[in-house]
């Protein structure tokens, strides 16, 4: 289950949008990420081909089991890391930006140890 940072960001965004909307469309993702719809369309095609999403005939995007697993893993990392950095006194905006970078490169082993330490 290897994905690149871009794919992980798209999957995470779909997850977040799906928590607040009845349906998610490519235009919603483009607006959320401030990307061109054409760029999002290319990415959605790749995510469909890798079977991380399903797109209905109406254009509604749904995460598959593998897509949901990746999105939840990345989103958990994002929340834990940004909350931790904020608790250390890092400006919330900086914490979110840094968490977005760290969430993709930290190993599962390091994240698990970090989370265990944070949760005490």
C-alpha positions as a Markdown table, in Angstrom:
| # | Residue | x | y | z |
|---|---|---|---|---|
| 1 | Unk | 0.0 | 0.0 | 0.0 |
| 2 | Unk | 2.5 | 2.6 | -1.1 |
| 3 | Unk | 1.2 | 6.0 | -2.1 |
| 4 | Unk | 2.9 | 9.3 | -2.7 |
| 5 | Unk | 2.4 | 12.5 | -0.7 |
| 6 | Unk | 0.1 | 14.0 | -3.3 |
| 7 | Unk | -2.2 | 10.9 | -3.3 |
| 8 | Unk | -2.2 | 10.9 | 0.5 |
| 9 | Unk | -3.2 | 14.6 | 0.6 |
| 10 | Unk | -6.1 | 14.0 | -1.8 |
| 11 | Unk | -7.4 | 11.0 | 0.1 |
| 12 | Unk | -7.1 | 12.9 | 3.4 |
| 13 | Unk | -9.0 | 15.8 | 1.8 |
| 14 | Unk | -11.8 | 13.5 | 0.6 |
| 15 | Unk | -12.1 | 12.1 | 4.1 |
| 16 | Unk | -12.3 | 15.5 | 5.7 |
| 17 | Unk | -14.8 | 16.8 | 3.2 |
| 18 | Unk | -17.0 | 13.7 | 3.5 |
| 19 | Unk | -17.3 | 14.3 | 7.2 |
| 20 | Unk | -19.0 | 17.7 | 6.5 |
| 21 | Unk | -20.9 | 17.1 | 3.2 |
| 22 | Unk | -23.4 | 14.6 | 1.9 |
| 23 | Unk | -21.3 | 14.1 | -1.2 |
| 24 | Unk | -17.8 | 15.0 | -2.4 |
| 25 | Unk | -17.1 | 16.1 | -5.9 |
| 26 | Unk | -13.9 | 17.1 | -7.7 |
| 27 | Unk | -14.9 | 20.7 | -7.7 |
| 28 | Unk | -15.2 | 20.5 | -3.8 |
| 29 | Unk | -11.6 | 19.1 | -3.6 |
| 30 | Unk | -10.3 | 21.8 | -6.0 |
| 31 | Unk | -11.9 | 24.5 | -3.9 |
| 32 | Unk | -10.6 | 23.0 | -0.6 |
| 33 | Unk | -7.0 | 22.7 | -1.9 |
| 34 | Unk | -7.1 | 25.8 | -4.1 |
| 35 | Unk | -6.1 | 23.6 | -7.1 |
| 36 | Unk | -7.4 | 23.8 | -10.7 |
| 37 | Unk | -10.2 | 21.4 | -11.4 |
| 38 | Unk | -8.1 | 19.9 | -14.2 |
| 39 | Unk | -5.3 | 19.0 | -11.8 |
| 40 | Unk | -7.8 | 17.4 | -9.5 |
| 41 | Unk | -9.4 | 15.4 | -12.4 |
| 42 | Unk | -6.0 | 13.9 | -13.3 |
| 43 | Unk | -5.4 | 13.0 | -9.6 |
| 44 | Unk | -8.9 | 11.4 | -9.3 |
| 45 | Unk | -8.2 | 9.3 | -12.4 |
| 46 | Unk | -5.0 | 8.0 | -10.8 |
| 47 | Unk | -6.8 | 7.3 | -7.5 |
| 48 | Unk | -9.5 | 5.4 | -9.4 |
| 49 | Unk | -7.0 | 3.4 | -11.3 |
| 50 | Unk | -5.2 | 2.5 | -8.0 |
| 51 | Unk | -8.7 | 1.6 | -6.6 |
| 52 | Unk | -8.5 | 4.1 | -3.7 |
| 53 | Unk | -11.7 | 5.9 | -4.8 |
| 54 | Unk | -14.9 | 5.2 | -6.7 |
| 55 | Unk | -16.6 | 7.9 | -8.7 |
| 56 | Unk | -20.3 | 7.5 | -9.3 |
| 57 | Unk | -21.9 | 8.5 | -12.7 |
| 58 | Unk | -23.0 | 11.7 | -11.0 |
| 59 | Unk | -19.4 | 12.5 | -10.1 |
| 60 | Unk | -19.6 | 11.7 | -6.4 |
| 61 | Unk | -16.3 | 10.5 | -5.0 |
| 62 | Unk | -16.2 | 7.8 | -2.3 |
| 63 | Unk | -13.2 | 6.3 | -0.7 |
| 64 | Unk | -12.7 | 2.6 | -1.1 |
| 65 | Unk | -11.6 | 0.5 | 1.9 |
| 66 | Unk | -7.9 | 1.0 | 0.9 |
| 67 | Unk | -8.4 | 4.7 | 0.3 |
| 68 | Unk | -10.2 | 5.1 | 3.7 |
| 69 | Unk | -7.4 | 3.2 | 5.4 |
| 70 | Unk | -4.7 | 5.5 | 4.0 |
| 71 | Unk | -6.8 | 8.7 | 4.6 |
| 72 | Unk | -7.5 | 7.8 | 8.2 |
| 73 | Unk | -3.8 | 7.0 | 8.9 |
| 74 | Unk | -2.7 | 10.3 | 7.4 |
| 75 | Unk | -5.5 | 12.3 | 9.2 |
| 76 | Unk | -4.6 | 10.7 | 12.5 |
| 77 | Unk | -1.0 | 11.6 | 12.1 |
| 78 | Unk | -2.0 | 15.2 | 11.1 |
| 79 | Unk | -4.2 | 15.6 | 14.2 |
| 80 | Unk | -1.8 | 14.1 | 16.7 |
| 81 | Unk | 1.3 | 16.0 | 15.4 |
| 82 | Unk | -0.5 | 19.4 | 15.0 |
| 83 | Unk | -2.1 | 19.1 | 18.5 |
| 84 | Unk | 1.3 | 18.1 | 20.0 |
| 85 | Unk | 3.1 | 21.0 | 18.4 |
| 86 | Unk | 0.4 | 23.4 | 19.5 |
| 87 | Unk | 0.7 | 22.0 | 23.1 |
| 88 | Unk | 4.4 | 22.8 | 22.9 |
| 89 | Unk | 3.6 | 26.4 | 22.2 |
| 90 | Unk | 4.0 | 26.4 | 18.4 |
| 91 | Unk | 1.6 | 28.8 | 16.7 |
| 92 | Unk | -1.4 | 26.8 | 15.6 |
| 93 | Unk | -1.0 | 27.9 | 11.9 |
| 94 | Unk | 2.7 | 26.8 | 11.9 |
| 95 | Unk | 1.8 | 23.6 | 13.7 |
| 96 | Unk | -0.8 | 22.7 | 11.0 |
| 97 | Unk | 1.7 | 23.5 | 8.2 |
| 98 | Unk | 4.5 | 21.5 | 9.9 |
| 99 | Unk | 2.1 | 18.6 | 10.6 |
| 100 | Unk | 1.2 | 18.5 | 6.9 |
| 101 | Unk | 4.8 | 18.0 | 6.0 |
| 102 | Unk | 5.7 | 15.6 | 8.8 |
| 103 | Unk | 2.7 | 13.3 | 8.4 |
| 104 | Unk | 3.9 | 12.0 | 5.1 |
| 105 | Unk | 7.5 | 11.2 | 6.0 |
| 106 | Unk | 7.4 | 9.9 | 9.6 |
| 107 | Unk | 7.7 | 6.2 | 9.9 |
| 108 | Unk | 5.0 | 4.1 | 11.5 |
| 109 | Unk | 7.5 | 3.1 | 14.2 |
| 110 | Unk | 8.4 | 6.7 | 15.1 |
| 111 | Unk | 4.7 | 7.9 | 14.9 |
| 112 | Unk | 3.6 | 5.0 | 17.2 |
| 113 | Unk | 6.4 | 5.9 | 19.7 |
| 114 | Unk | 5.5 | 9.6 | 19.5 |
| 115 | Unk | 1.8 | 8.9 | 20.0 |
| 116 | Unk | 2.5 | 6.6 | 23.0 |
| 117 | Unk | 4.7 | 9.3 | 24.6 |
| 118 | Unk | 2.1 | 12.0 | 24.0 |
| 119 | Unk | -0.7 | 9.9 | 25.4 |
| 120 | Unk | 1.5 | 9.0 | 28.4 |
